[in-house]
Amino acid sequence: MADGGQAIAPFAGWRIVELSGGIAASYCGKMFADAGAEVVKVEPPQGDPMRRWSAGGRSGALFGYLAAGKSSVLRGDEEVPTLIAGADLVLTDLSGGWSLDDLTACVGQSAVIAAITPFGTTGPYVDEQILANEFILQALCGSIASRGWPGSDPLQAGGRIGEWLAGTFAAVVAAAAVRHARNGGGGAVIDVSIFESMVIAMGSLSAMSASVLGGDSLLTQRSLELPSIVPTADGMIGFCTITAQQFQDFLVLIDRPDLLDDDDLASMPGRVRRRDEFLAMVRRWTETRTTDEILELAVALRIPVAPIGSPASVMTVDHFVERGVFVESTRGVFEPRVPYRSSAMATRAAGSPPDVGEHTGRVHWPVRNGEPEPGRPDALPLAGITVADFTAFWAGPVATQVLASLGADVIKIEGVRRPDGMRLAGGRPPTWEQWWEWGPVFLCSNTNKRGVSIELSEPRGRAVALDLIARSDLVVENFSPRVMANFDLEWAAITAANPRAIMVRMPAFGLDGPWRDRVGFAQTMEQATGMAWMTGHLDGPPIIPRGVCDPVAGLHAAFAAIAALAVRDQTDAGMQIESAMVESALNIAAEMVLEYSENGVELHRAGNRGLRVSPQGVYRCRGDDDWVALAVLDDPAWPGLAALIGRPELGRDPALMTQSGRASQADQIDKLLSDWAAQRSVADAVRALREYGVAASAVVVPPALLADEHLLARGFWETVEHPVVGSYRCTGMPFTFVGRPRRWVRTPPPVYGQHTAEVLTGFLGLTADDLADLHAAGAISDRPAGV
């Protein structure tokens, strides 16, 4: 994928200490180990708790994946303080008694510490010591309230995807900060919040829609997708119709062209009102055809479509097999490979985890001598990097947004004929002045960027784009491969224009393979990878988690871009990187495959119940659609809950003293909890549960996040002043640099073509006459064509 030079491990020579007992920091450490860093886990004598975790089989499948390629030393080893003092990066979830103050006192002046905790290290929820697992965090972040049919129980997303997500956020900011520090920029302490990460990926679109458009926005209501996952003659299949054209093509697919003019059915509210009618006609068509037959027809019509991945089927999918997506580790377990590729970058092969303390006394990191004096310690870590941003929709813009937040100058290129589709989605009707500026997803994911209008299909527009590329460090795009090929802007053209350019390509399914040219959105990834398989009720269809794959894909691509910059720091040469969206999703859905490959256990969806947590669920309280979420995280919490609901004898019942015992009687316990909750307001229920040591939260609707006391106290919401939309609240990043002001949103998202003249004249050196000629040729414009 590059010029053919020797591949380099991006972070070779980087020293990382990992102090963790959960998924988030461990996955963050894995991402660094995959990129060549030396990662040392410091474990207690009994080992990382993840060693004893299993979702259903022998323990260790997930730990083996997360810890492969790392070293292990025991916490009591006299070398541990020296390791911490000599580290470039310390990753911690502050479990096991580690303290941020103690770690800060130990590290060198150019070291970075990243603490990944449920709520961050400050704020009301930390002070109140709120108990929380993934389920409670999903209730708090707006995820659960958004999923399900109106009138039905709200529903969790299966798997602990929030923890994987936060680990990925941490990896991006930590990689940028360590690179900055190693180049003389000074160290940093990074405070990463799992809750805030989940708000961004699982609640912020609805919350921001409420902020921008008002609380009656469709995005703020509980719903499921139509069409989505339906049965076929031999299995299940998943559809996704984001655009109006895709829905019309779907009607043609199911032999209902007579409904093309049905305006009510063309709208999501209309389909929700008529869902029984709609689902019946869809199933009548799909249940008489095989999955493969439907796939062939839908792909021909360019409708996003996927077979439903399960533990037993996902590794056999032809596209994944041909691309070698699943690799066998040295311990004989199949796992997804590193989700980005470049012939210029070497990544770690799948390996085995260390034994507890295997490397105690064998890792020696002397404190670095002659550390550079910090040049600009307060500078953002990617200051000086220029990004030519050709991305659209959500995944690609998230990648470039995080780069922009970390200091890069991101120049967003939008076509005259085809602007970013998210400008036109979910906002105001075409009767509004500048209605294309109101799309909440666009407003949410394009802050801190400059926006230019360049029509790539026009020869002069393409020439301007190449001139911009010649002055850029990174070129990022997330179209299907044929799009950049049609513009003659593939790698050969990029590297000819700029041999130092790094091209990050984010196709849905990759640059090759049977699915290469298929259209795919986050929903498609969730259907194909097994994430949907893990979400829903056991006796019902799989349900997509909804949306998390977009930020996950964007963050993995941003991490790959920073890794490529680290390689270029050594070689001064550019490269092409493929960061396929589906492979990022497969990495965070890995536990399902790992358990099946190692233990033969086929995980499945379980409604709102939890793995090794019982009881866990949502229960309706007094009020208008008010629900409480609770989880008994350990056995000692059970007697208190039993006493609270007026059944103290159950807290002494030997059959219910263990999680497995309670799980065997989950239906009966749910009935007792439902009766108890129904008599109370949600606020009273939450207060009482927490007083008795039970993890609990209201099932928060996304608009309420705008007033969440913890998010406000931490400065998570930032006020944006937009020239068309006016004032609204926007998410920043889910992390802070401790000791520095928290201000991630420096400029609002650009209105269409806002910076065209500024960039083309001030950055590229064109004249006013040049701009006039480009306007006349249709190569640039002040507004999208056709609006």
N, C-alpha and C positions, 0 to 999 in steps of 0.2 A: 504493500500500500504506500510505500515511500519510494525513495530513489534506489533502494537496494543496499544501503549501508547496514552495518551490524546493529541488531536490535539492542536497545539499552533499557535496563530496568529503571523506571523514572526516579524512584526514591531510594536507589541503592546508596548505602551509607547513612541513611536516616536512622536514628535511634529512637525507638518508641517503647515506652513502658505502659502496660495496660493493667489497670486496677479495677476490675469489674466483676459483677455477678449476674449480669443480665444480657439481653440481646443487643441493646443499642450500642454500648461501648464496644462490645465484642465484635459486632459487625463492622463498626468503624475501624477497629484494629485490623480486621480481615481485609478491608479495602486497601489499607496501607501495606499489609503483608503481601497481598496480590501484586502490588506495584513495586515490590522489591525491598521495602523497608525491613529492618531487623526489629521485630516486635517481641517483647518479653512480657509474658504474663506473670504477675506476682500473685501467688495463690496462698490461701491458708493451708494448714496441714491436711485438712480434709478435702481440699481442692475446691475449684470454682463450683458454686451450686449448679451451674449449667451441666456439669458432668453427670449429675444425678437426675437431670430432667429427661422425661420422655413423654411424648404425646400419646403413647399407647403400647409401645414395645419395650425392648431392653433400653436402658438409659444410654445416652451418649451419642445418638445419631446427629442431633443438632449441634452438640458441642464439637463433634469431630469436624463438621463443616466450618464452624466459626473459628476454631483454634488451629486448624491445619497450617503448617508453616511457621508457627510461633514457637518460642522457647518458653519453658516454665521454670520459675524459681520459687522457693518457699519464702513466705513473708519474713520469717525470722532470720533469714540469711544475712550475715553482716555486710554483704555486698549490696543489699537493696538500696540503702541511702546513696551509695556511690552511683548505682545505676540511675536513680532518679536525678541525681545531680548532673549526670553526663548525658541525659536524654535531650533530644530535640523536641519531643512531644510526650506529654503524659496524658493518657486517656483514663478517665475515671467516671464511675457513676456514684462515687462517694459512699458505696456500700462497704461493709466490713470495717467500719470505724475510721476510714480515711477522711481527712479534713482538708478543705481547700486552703486554709491558712497554713497548715503544716506543709503541704506540698509546695505552696508558693515560696515558703522560706527555704526549701531544699534545692530548687532548680536554679540553673544558671540564668544570666541576664538575657540570653538570646533564646531561652526555651519557651515553648508554648504549652499551656495546660488547657485541656478541654474537659469540662465537667458536664456530663449528660444526666440530668435528673428529671423526675416527673414534672415539676413545676418551676425549674430553675432554682437558684440558690437564695432568692429574696422574694418577698411578696406575701400577701395575706394567706395564701393557701399553704405556704411553707411554714409561716408562723403558727397556723392552726394545726399543723401536722396532719393534714388530711390524708387518710389512707386511700391508695388508688392502685389498681392494676389497669391493664389495657382496657377492660370493659368499662370501668368507671371513667377513665379518660375519654373513651368514646362517647359516653353519656354527657360529659362536661363540654366536649368540643362541638356538639351539634350533629355528630355523625348519626347516632342512633335515632334521634328525633326525625331525621330526614328520610328514613328508609322504611318503606311499607305503604300499604294502601291506607287512605284516610279511613278512620274507624277501626283499623286493625292495630295490633301491638306494634310499636316501633321495634326495630330489629338491628342488632349489632352487625358489623362486618366481621367475617370469620378470620381467624389468624391474628397474630399480634403485630399487625402491619404498622401501627404507630411507632413501635419501638424500632423496627427496621428503618422507617422513614427518618426518625430523629438521628439514628446512627449515620445515615447518608448525609443529612444536613451537616452534622458535625464533621464528617470527613471532608466535605468541600471547604468549609471555612478553616479547618485545621490545616489542610494541605496548602491553602493560600497563605495562611499565617506563617507556617514553617518555612515555606519557600522565601517569603519576605524576610523572615528573621535570619535565615542562612545567607541572604544577600545583604545583610547589614541593617535590616529594618527594626531590630529589637523584638523581644519576646512579647507574649500577651497571655492573658487569662480569659478564656472563652466560656461563657455560661450558656449552655444549650438546654432549652426546655422541650421535653417530649410533648407536653400539652400544647404549647404554641406551635410546634411542628404539625400536630394533628389539626389544630384550628386552621392552619393555612391549607392543608391538603384535603380536609374532610368537612370543614364548616365555613371557610371564609368566602367561598363563592356566593353562598346563600346569604351570609351576613352582609357582604358588600353589596349584593343586589338590593337588600333592604335599605342600606345606607344611601345608595345611589337612586333607587327607583321607588322606595317605599316598601312597607311591610307586606303589601298585597302582591308582590312579585311572585311569579310562579316558582322561582328558584327557592323561595322560603317555605314552600309547602311540602308535607310528607308525600312521597310518591314512589312509584317504580316506573321503569322504562316500558314503553309500548312502541314497537315490538322489542322483545328481548329474547329470553331463552324459552324455547318451546320444544315439545317432543317431536321426533321424527319416527319413521317406520322402524328404525333400528337403533335409536338413541336419542340424543338431544342436539340442538343447534342454537347458536346465538346470533342475533341480528343487532345492528345499531344504525339508526337513521338520524343523523345529526342535521342534515340539510333537507330543505323542502324537496329538492330533486331526488335525493336518496329515498325519501318516503314515497314519492310518486313511482319511482322505479320498483320499490317494494310492492306496491299495489299491482303493478304489471307482473311482477314475479309470481304472485299468488293468484293470478288469473282474475283480478278484480279491477280491470281498467275502467269499469263503469263507475268506480268511486273516485276517479281522478278529480272530478269537479265538486266533490263533497268537502266544502270548506270547513265544516265542523270536525270531520274526521282528520283533516289535515293539521289541526292544531292539537297539541298535547292535552289541554283541558278537555277538548271534545273527545279524544280517545279515552281519557280517564272516565268521563261520564258514560261512555258506551263500551267500557272495557270488556264486559261479558260478550257482547255482540262481536267486538273486534277480535278478541282472542278465539272465539268459536270459529270464525271464518278462517283465521290464520291456521289453527290446528287442523281444520278439515283438509287444508291443502298440505301441510307439512307431514301429517301422520300417514299420508298415502305415498310418501316418497322417502328414499333413504337419505341419510346425511350426506353421502358423497354426491348424490344426484342434486340435492339442493345447493351444496357448495358450488358445484360447477355452474349452475344457472345464476346464482347470486353473484359470483365473481365476474361472470360475463357482463352483468349489468352494473358492475362496480359498486355493489352494495357491501358495506362492511359486514363481514360474516366470519364465523369461526365455529369449529367443533368445540364441544365443552370438555375442557381438560379435566381429567380425574387422576388420582394417584396411579392407577393402572394404565391409563391411556396416554398421558402427556408425553412420556418418553418415546412413544412409538409414532408420533406424528411425523409424517414424511418430511416436512420442512425442517424440523428440529434434527431429525436423523441425518439428512443430507448435509446440513451445516455443522454437524458435530457439536450441537449445543450442550448435550449432556456428556460428561466425561467421567471415566472411572478413576476413582482415587486409589492411592496405594493401599488403602484399607478395604478395597473391593466394593465401595459404595458409589453409586452414580449420583452426580450432583451437577447443577448448572455451572458452566464455565464463567470466567470473568466476563462481564457483559460489555466490554469494549475491546476493539482489536485494531492493531496497526503493525505493519511490518517493521516499523522503526522502534516499537516499544516491546520489551520483553515482560511478560507477566508470569506469575508463579503457576506451576502445574499443580493439579489437585493432589494433595498429600494426606498425611496423617497427623493427628494431634499429638502433642507431647504427653508423656506420663506426668503425674503430679510431681513437681519438683525435679524433673529429669535433668535440668540444666543448672541446678543449684551449685554455686561455686565454679561454674564453667563459663559464665558470661562476665567479661571484665571491660567496663567502660570508664576509663580515666576521665576526669573532668577535663573538658577541652581547655587548652591554653591559648592565649592570644585571641580571645573572642573579639570580633570587631565592635568598635563603639557604635551604638545605634545611630544611624544617620538621621532618619526621619521616623522615630518610633510611633508618632501619631498618624502617619500617613496610612491610608487604606492599602491593603496588601497587593491589590492589582492595579494601583495607580500607574499610569504610563502604558497600559495595555489597551490597544484599540481592537474593537470587535466589529466586523461586518456581519450584521444579523439579518439573515434571510428567512428567519423562522416565522411560523404562524400557529394559530390556535393556542394551545396551552403548554404542551410539553416543551417545545422549543423556546418559547418566550420565557418559561421558568428558568431554563438553563442560562439564557443571556441576562435575565433579571438578576440572578444571584451574582453573576460576574460583575454586572453594573453596580450592584449594592456594595461589592467589595472593592470598588474603585475603578473598574475598567470603563473606558469611553465606548459605549455601545451605540452603534449607529444602525437603526432599524430601517431596512429597505422594504417598501411596500410597492407592489405593482399598481399601475394606473387602472388596468382592467381588472386586476384581482388583488385588492388590498387584503390584509389579514382578515380572514373570515370571522374572527371573533369581534371585530368592529361592528359587524352587522347582526350579531346574534344576541337575543335576550334583552335588548335595550328598548328604545322607543320606536313607535310605528313610523313609516315613511312620511307621514304628514307633518312630523316635527322638523323644525329647522336643524340642520346638521345632525340628523338622527343617527348617523353612523358613528358618532362620537360617544354613544351612551352604552356600549356593550360592557356589562360588568366584568366579564372574564378579561377582556382587553384592558380595562382600567386597572384590574387587579394585578396584572402580570407584566406590565410594560413601563413601570416607573423607572426613573433615572436613565432613560434612553433618549437619544436624539432620533427624530423620525424624518426620513426622506422618501420622496416619491421617485421611483425609477421603474420604467416599464422595460423589463428584461427582454421581451420579445421584439422590441425595436432595436435595430443595430446600434443606434447612438446611445440608447439606454444601456445596452450591454457594455458598450465601451466605457461609459461612465462608471458602471459597476466594477469593471476590471480595474479602472483607475483607483477606485476606493479600496479594492482588494490589495492592490499593490502597496497601499499605505497601512494595511491592517496586520495585526498579529494573529488574530483568530478569524476564521470564516465559519459560521455555523448555519446549518440548514436542516429542516426536518420534513422534507417532502418525500414522496415515493421516488425511487431512483430515476424514473423516466423524466421527472420534471426538470431537474438540473441538466439532464442530458438534452432535453428539448431546447434549453437555453444555451447549450454548448458551454456550460459552466461546471463541468466535472473537474476531477483532480488535475488532469493534464493542463487545462486552461488556467487553473488557479496557480499551480506551481510555476507555470511559464510567466505569469504576471508577477509573482512574488515567491522566490525560492524559500523565503523564511516563513511563509504563511503556514499556519496549522488549520487544516480543514476538518471540522467536526461534523460528521453526517449522522443524522438521527432518523433513518427510515423506520417505519413501523416494524418491519420484519427482516430488515437487513438488505445488503446490496446484492445478494445472490440467493439462490434457493427457490423452490417451487412457489413460495408465497411472495417473492420479491416485489411484484408490482401490485399486490393487493392493497386496497385502502384499509386503514385501521386507525381506530381511536382508542382511548383508554378503555372504554367498555369492551372493545374487541380483545384487548390484551387480557382483561380480567376473565373473559369467557374462555380464552384459549389456554391460559396458564394454570388453571385450577383455583384461582382466587374466588371465582364465582361458585365453584364446587363447594367451597368451605363456608359459604354465606347462604342463610336461609334456614327453613325448617326441614327436618329430616324427611317428613312426608310431603314436602312441597318441592317446587323446582329450585335449582340454584338461582341465586340473585347476585348481581354484580355489586361489589363494594362501592362502586361509583367514584371515579375520578382520581383516585390516589395514584394510579399508574402514570398520569401526566407529570406531576411533580417528581415522582420517583425516577422517571426516565430523564427529566431535565437535570436532576441533581447528579445522576451517574454520568451524564454527558459533561456537565460542568467539572466534575472531578477528573474525568479523562482529559479535558482541556488543560487543567492545571498540571496534570501529570505530563502532558505533552510540552508545556512550557518549561518544566523542569528538565526534560530531555533537551529541548532547544537551548537551554542555558549552557549545556555542555557541548552541543554540536553546531549551533548556529544554523541548523537546517530545519525546514518545515517538514510536515508529514500529513497524511490523511488518516483520520480515525473514524471507524465505524462504531457507533454506539446505538445498537438496535433497541427500540422501545420494548419489544417483547422479551428480550433477554434481561433487561433490568427488572421487569416484572417477575420473571422466573427466579431471579436471585432472591427477591424478598418473599416469594412463595415457596422457597426451597424446602421448608420443613415437611411438607406433604410428600414430596418426592423422596426425601432422605428417610423418613419413617418407612415408606413402602419398600425402598431399595434395601435398607439394612435390616428391617424387622418384619417385612411383609404385612405391615399394618396399613389398612386403607382408611385414612382419616375422612371425616365427612362433616357436613354442616350439622349444627345442633341447636338452632334457634338462638336463644340468648344464654344458654348454659355454657359453662366453661370447662376447659380441660383441667382436672385436678383442683377445681374450685367449686364447692357446692355448699349451700345453694348460691346460685347467681341468676339474676333475671331482672326484668322490669315489671312493675306492679302499678296498677292504676290507682290514683289517689282521688280525693274529692276535687272537684273543679272541672274545668273545660279541657279535656285531653291532657291532664297533668299526670305524670308518671314519675316514680322513683326507681332508680337503679341501685341494686345492692349486691355485694359479693362477700362471702365469708372466706377470707384469704387464708386462714389457718384454723386448726381445730380448736384452740383456746377461745376463739371468738364465738363459737357455737352456743355455749351455755348462756352467754349474755343475750344473744338474739332470741333464744327460746324463752328466756325470762321476759324479755321485752314484749313478745307477742302473747304473753299470758299462758305459756305452756312450759313452765320451768322443769317439769318432769322429763320433757324431751331432751333437755340439756344434760340429764343424768342417764339417759338411755344408752347402754353400751353399744347398741346397734347403730347409733347416730353419732358416736364420738369421733368417727373418722370420716374423711372426705368420701371415701368409697362407699361407706355405709349410708351416708346422707344422699349420695347420688342414686343409690338403689331405691330410695323412697322420694325422689325429687318431685313427682307429681303431687303426692300428699303434702309435702312441705310447701310447694308452690300454692296450693289451695289455702293453707293457713296464712301464708304471707299476703296473698291477695285479699283475703278477708280483713286482715289487720290494716293494710294500706288503704283500703277503700273507706275506712272510717276517719282518715286524717288528711289534712292538707299536705301537699308535697313538702313544704318547708318544715312542718312539724315532724314528718316522717324522717326526713334527712337529719334533722337535729337530734332526734331520739336515737337513731341508728348509730350516728357518730359517737354519741355519748356512751353507748354500749360497746364501742370498739369495732363496729362493723363498717367496712368501706361502703360509702353511700354517696349518691348525688341525685339531684333532680335530672331528669332527661331534658336537657337544655335545647330549646329551639334556636337555630342559628341567629336570628335577629337579636336574641338576648345577649349574645356574645359581645355586642357592641357596648354593653353596659356592664360587662363582667368586671367585678372589683379587682380581681387579680391581674387581668390583662391591662386594665387601666393603670393600676399601680406600677406595673413594670414598663409602661410606655409602649406596649405592643401595638396598639392602634395609633396610627399617625394621620393627622389631618392633611388632606390634599386640597389645594386650591386649583381647580381646573378651569380653563378659560370658557368652556362650554357648559360643563356639568355643574360647576360651582364647587361648593365645599362638601367633601364627604370623607369618611374614614376608610383607611386602607391598611392592610397588613404590612408590616415591615418584614424583618427576618426573625426567626425564632431563636436568635442568639444575641448575646451582647459581648462586647469587649469590656471586661470589668475595669472600672475606673475611668472609662471614657463616656461621653454623652451618647445616649441611645438615639440615633437619628438615622434610620436607613433610607427613608424616602426623602431625597434631596430635591428632586424635580418631579412634576406630575407626568403621567404618560403623555406622549406627544399627540396633538391633533394631527390629522392627516397632512403629511407634507410640511409640517411646521418648520423643520430645519433644513429644507431642501436648499434654499439659497445660501444659508449659513455654511453648510457643509461643502456644497459644490464650489463656492467662491473662497471661503476662508480656509478650507482643508485641502481642496483639490486644485484651487487656483484658477477656476473658470471666471469668465467675465460676465457682465450683465448681458452683453450681446449673445454670449454662448447660452445663457439661460433662456433668452427669448427664442433662440433657434431650437432648443430642446423642447420648449413648450409647443412651438409650432409643429414640431415633428411628432408630438404625442409621447415623447420620451419621459417627460415629467408633467406634473399637474398639481393644481391646488386642491383638487377634490377627486375622489374616485370616479371613474367613468360609469355612466349609467345610473347614478343615484339622484 
